C-alpha cells in the first residue's frame, strides 16, 4: 500500500500537482524567528510570538516543528550559498596531462 501511495504522489507531481498543505511561513516570519533565536529563545517561545498571516490558519501560531523546519532550511540555504561563494572565489588550477 505504501508503494502505491508513493506512485500516486509521483504521478501527481508529473502532472504538476503539489502534495501537502500550503506553506504558512513567509519572509517576515523568518526574519522575526531569526531575531528571536539570536536572543536564545526556545522554539516553543518563538512559535508563541509568531503569527500566521495567510491561509485558513491565519491568526494562529505556527507549531514549534514548523519554526524548527523554517530555521533549519534557512541555515542549510545560507551554508550552501557560503560554500558556493568560497568555491567560486578559488582560482581554478589546471593539471597538465601527460601525453
Secondary structure, DSSP 8 states (H G I E B T S, - for coil): -HHHHHHHHHHHHHTT---S------HHHHHHHHHHHHTT--HHHHHHH----SSTTTTS---HHHHHHHHHHHHHHHHHHHHHHHHHHS---------
